[in-house]
Each structure stands twice: as C-alpha cells, then as structure tokens.
Amino acid sequence: MIRAGLNPAEVEEAGDPTAGVILVLLSIATSMDALAVGLSMAMLRVPVWYPSAVIGIVTGAMCMFAILIGARVGPWVGKRAQVVGGIILLAIAARILVSHIG
C-alpha cells in the first residue's frame, strides 16, 4: 500500500472483486470475522439485538459518508492517501503487537 502510493509510475490493474477466487477469499474473511465477533459476544453473554442494530446503523452511515467524501476528495488526494493509510495500519499493528508483548 505504501509502496504503491510512493511509486507514481506504477499502474494498478484493478481486478473485479465480485468474481472468482477474490470473491471466495473475501467471503471467507468476512465469515471468519463474523464468527469471531459472534463467539466473543456469546462468551460475554451480551444480548445480540442491540449491538447488531448499532453496528449496522453506524457501518451504513460511515460507508455513505466515506463514499461522499471519497468522491470529492479522492482525485485531489490521490496516492498520498494510500501512503497515509498504510502508515496508519502499520501503527495500529505495532500498537497491538506491543500491547500483547508487554
């Protein structure tokens, strides 16, 4: 992600995420995530309906907000957003790693 953002000469060929192996891998990842959340909520004995409604509403609102902002800011920000996003993901991973080690 960072490398792609720093290399302006590199042209990305976007594959179709709704077909083939990519779709299967995305569905498996989503299912594993849902399984982890479901098991966690069951182990904590949390009622499911309220958190599910809140998660759905917040996710829908954030997606709509991101689509609107991305359409306006995307052409202006360009590849710099990839670099910033990659750095943020690395920082989150480092924080999780440090919190589990120490």
Buried (B, 14 or more C-beta within 10 A) or exposed (E): BBEEBEEEEEEEEEEEEEEEEEEEEEEEEEEEEEEEEEEEBEEEEEEEEEEEEEEEEEEEEEEEEEEEEEEEEEEEEEBEBBBBEBEEEEEEEEEEEEEEEE
